[in-house]
Amino acid sequence: MVEKVQSTDGTTIAYETAGSGPPLILVGGALNTRKSPGGLVPLLVEDFTVVTYDRRGRGESTDTPPYAVEREVEDFSALVAAVGGSAGVYGHSSGGILALEAAAAGVGISRLAAYERPISRPREETCSGRFLLTRCRRWWTRDIRIWRWRNSSGTRVPTSMRE
């Protein structure tokens, strides 16, 4: 059953839940809807209340211009509040970036896994990883623990910053 929550700017966010246990929100990439992780949901429902949602402007969610990442963080915050105030999060692609931004903003995220985040960085910092580490430090100021974090180029978060 589709449920809906209203974001700060009036945008309606559509979501579904399945299973039982602590909430686990799946955040899809730019072209995903709440149906996109359909194959993953059955694998998780025995242990979690799995929450899938349509990001703003997708599926059954509405959109309120102008677009800004901060608006998506507000949407995500409203969703977390609707499912109990705290949740584990799995973000894929740009959904991983959104989840990290929400964690940095103080949204109630208990655990976070971000997979294949599309991080671009200045060419001169590619080898040293300074840009990535700076972003990680900002994202981890909320003491979020990471299950596994790796981008498509193979860059890994230092062991001291993950479980």
Secondary structure, DSSP 8 states (H G I E B T S, - for coil): --EEEE-TTS-EEEEEEEESSSEEEEE--TT--TTTTTTTHHHHTTTSEEEEE--TTSTT----SS--HHHHHHHHHHHHHHTTS-EEEEEETHHHHHHHHHHHTT--EEEEEEES------GGGTTT-HHHHHHHHHHGGG---EEEEE-TT--B--GGG--
